[in-house]
Amino acid sequence: MRDLVSVRLWSARRSYFLATMLVLLLAALPAGPVVAQSAPPSQVSAEYRVNAGDTLDVHVWAEERMQREVKVLPDGTFAFPLAGTIKAEGKTARDIGLEMEGKIASLFQGGTPEVTVSVKDTSGMRVYVIGKVRSPGSYSVGRTLNALQALTLAGGPSEFANIAQAVILRETSTGQTAERVDLSEVMKGARSMGAGKVPQTIPILRSGDVLVIP
């Protein structure tokens, strides 16, 4: 009988404690509505930049005749009525829309119509991973990615790969360039890196880049 009374007393005290904690937690909440905060800039993914071979949807509002699908040519440009030749490669869809608005502004007396550009197909974004990786080859990707992400697409490094001596080969208007990339530190994870900002940023690949893992 005494044990039963003790159990009931313990249960009553526990219920009182939980109720008290709930009241305190509710009192600590803000009075107004909770507003979701945006992620820090470092967590925002890089905005996609148009490449030769991509397909774009262009809409000039209130002008049905100027709404069409265009293909970015190998030289990185496309032609559009009234706006002429637009250099699209390396720019975001928003950049292209603003440039087109500027080119057609003088042709409309009632105000410049808004130009909306969206990327319909990203076939032009292609990178290559070769060397000591599990699945070397070319990869068509629909977004920007860094060297480590490209290595992941290729199945990761194979045995005896020297990821500390990786190289990015890139074709530029002035010739071919080579950029060394050390992926060894980040691949080791917590064993070699502390929490916080990465001391050495992993390079972002451009369309046509070749990641070589020796």
C-alpha positions in Angstrom: 0.0 0.0 0.0 2.8 2.4 0.9 4.5 1.6 -2.4 1.3 2.4 -4.4 1.0 5.8 -2.6 4.7 6.6 -3.4 4.2 5.8 -7.1 1.1 8.0 -7.3 2.9 10.9 -5.5 5.9 10.6 -7.9 3.5 10.7 -10.9 1.8 13.8 -9.6 5.1 15.6 -9.0 6.2 14.6 -12.5 3.0 15.9 -14.1 3.3 19.2 -12.2 6.9 19.6 -13.4 6.1 19.0 -17.0 3.2 21.4 -16.9 5.4 24.1 -15.3 8.0 23.6 -18.1 5.4 23.9 -20.8 4.1 27.2 -19.3 7.7 28.6 -19.2 8.4 27.6 -22.8 5.2 29.2 -24.1 6.0 32.4 -22.2 9.4 32.5 -23.9 8.0 32.4 -27.4 7.7 35.8 -29.3 4.3 37.4 -29.2 4.1 38.1 -33.0 4.2 35.6 -35.9 7.4 33.7 -36.5 9.2 34.9 -39.6 11.5 32.5 -41.4 15.0 33.9 -41.9 16.9 33.4 -45.1 20.0 31.3 -45.2 23.4 33.0 -44.9 24.9 34.0 -48.3 27.5 31.2 -47.9 24.7 28.7 -48.1 23.0 30.1 -51.2 23.9 28.0 -54.3 25.6 29.7 -57.3 23.1 31.1 -59.9 23.2 29.2 -63.2 25.1 30.9 -66.0 24.1 30.3 -69.6 26.3 28.2 -71.9 26.5 27.7 -75.7 24.0 24.9 -76.6 21.4 25.9 -73.9 17.8 26.6 -74.9 16.1 29.8 -73.5 12.5 30.9 -73.3 12.2 34.6 -73.9 8.9 36.5 -73.1 8.4 40.2 -73.8 5.3 41.0 -71.8 2.4 42.5 -73.8 4.1 41.6 -77.1 2.9 38.2 -78.1 4.9 38.3 -81.3 8.1 38.5 -79.3 7.7 35.4 -77.2 9.8 32.6 -78.4 12.3 29.8 -77.7 15.9 30.5 -78.7 19.0 28.3 -78.9 22.4 29.7 -77.8 24.8 29.3 -80.7 28.3 27.8 -80.4 29.7 31.4 -80.2 27.6 32.1 -77.1 25.1 34.4 -78.8 21.5 34.4 -80.1 19.5 36.7 -82.3 16.2 38.2 -81.2 13.8 40.6 -83.0 14.4 44.3 -82.3 17.1 43.4 -79.7 19.6 42.2 -82.3 22.4 39.9 -81.3 22.6 39.1 -77.6 25.8 37.7 -75.9 24.4 35.1 -73.5 27.2 32.8 -72.6 28.5 33.3 -69.1 25.5 35.5 -68.0 22.5 34.7 -65.8 19.0 34.6 -67.3 18.2 37.8 -65.3 21.3 39.6 -66.8 20.1 38.6 -70.3 16.6 39.9 -69.7 17.9 43.3 -68.4 20.2 43.7 -71.4 17.4 43.0 -73.8 15.2 45.5 -72.0 17.9 48.2 -72.5 18.2 47.4 -76.2 14.5 47.7 -77.0 13.7 50.6 -74.6 13.8 53.3 -77.3 11.3 51.4 -79.5 8.4 51.6 -77.1 6.8 55.0 -76.2 4.5 53.7 -73.5 7.4 52.4 -71.4 9.7 49.5 -71.8 8.0 46.1 -71.6 9.4 43.6 -69.1 11.6 40.9 -70.6 11.6 37.5 -68.8 14.3 35.0 -69.7 14.3 31.4 -68.4 16.6 28.5 -69.1 14.5 25.7 -70.6 17.3 23.2 -71.4 20.9 23.1 -70.0 22.4 20.7 -72.6 25.3 23.2 -73.0 26.6 22.7 -69.5 29.0 19.8 -69.8 32.1 19.0 -67.8 34.7 16.2 -68.2 36.4 14.1 -65.5 39.3 11.9 -66.5 42.2 10.1 -64.8 42.1 7.9 -61.8 38.4 8.0 -61.1 35.9 5.2 -61.0 33.7 6.5 -63.9 35.6 8.8 -66.2 33.7 10.6 -68.9 31.7 13.6 -69.9 28.7 14.8 -67.7 25.9 17.1 -68.7 24.7 18.9 -65.6 21.9 21.4 -65.1 23.6 23.7 -62.7 27.0 25.0 -61.7 29.2 22.7 -59.7 32.6 22.7 -58.1 35.5 20.3 -58.6 34.6 18.1 -55.7 31.0 17.7 -57.0 32.3 16.8 -60.4 34.6 14.1 -58.8 31.5 12.7 -57.1 29.7 12.4 -60.4 32.6 10.4 -61.7 32.2 7.9 -58.8 35.0 9.3 -56.7 38.7 8.7 -56.9 40.0 5.2 -57.7 42.8 3.5 -55.9 46.2 5.3 -55.9 44.6 8.6 -57.1 46.5 11.7 -56.1 43.7 14.1 -55.3 46.1 16.6 -53.9 47.5 17.2 -57.4 44.2 17.5 -59.4 44.1 19.9 -62.3 41.4 21.9 -64.1 42.0 22.4 -67.8 40.1 25.3 -69.3 39.8 26.8 -72.8 39.8 30.6 -72.8 39.9 33.3 -75.4 43.6 33.6 -74.9 44.5 29.9 -74.8 44.3 26.9 -72.5 44.9 27.4 -68.8 45.6 24.9 -66.0 44.6 25.4 -62.4 45.8 23.1 -59.7 43.2 21.9 -57.2 44.0 20.2 -53.8 41.1 18.1 -52.8 42.9 16.1 -50.1 42.1 18.3 -47.2 38.4 18.4 -47.7 38.3 14.6 -48.5 39.8 13.9 -45.1 36.9 15.7 -43.5 37.1 16.4 -39.8 40.5 14.9 -39.4 42.1 17.9 -41.1 39.4 20.6 -41.1 37.8 22.5 -38.3 34.2 23.9 -38.3 33.6 27.2 -40.0 34.6 28.7 -43.3 36.7 26.6 -45.6 40.2 28.2 -45.8 40.6 27.4 -49.5 37.5 27.6 -51.7 36.9 24.7 -54.1 36.9 26.1 -57.7 33.7 26.3 -59.6 33.8 24.5 -63.0 32.7 26.1 -66.2 31.2 24.3 -69.2 33.9 22.6 -71.2 36.3 22.3 -68.2 38.3 19.1 -67.8 39.0 17.9 -64.3 42.1 15.6 -64.3 42.8 13.3 -61.3 46.3 12.0 -61.6 
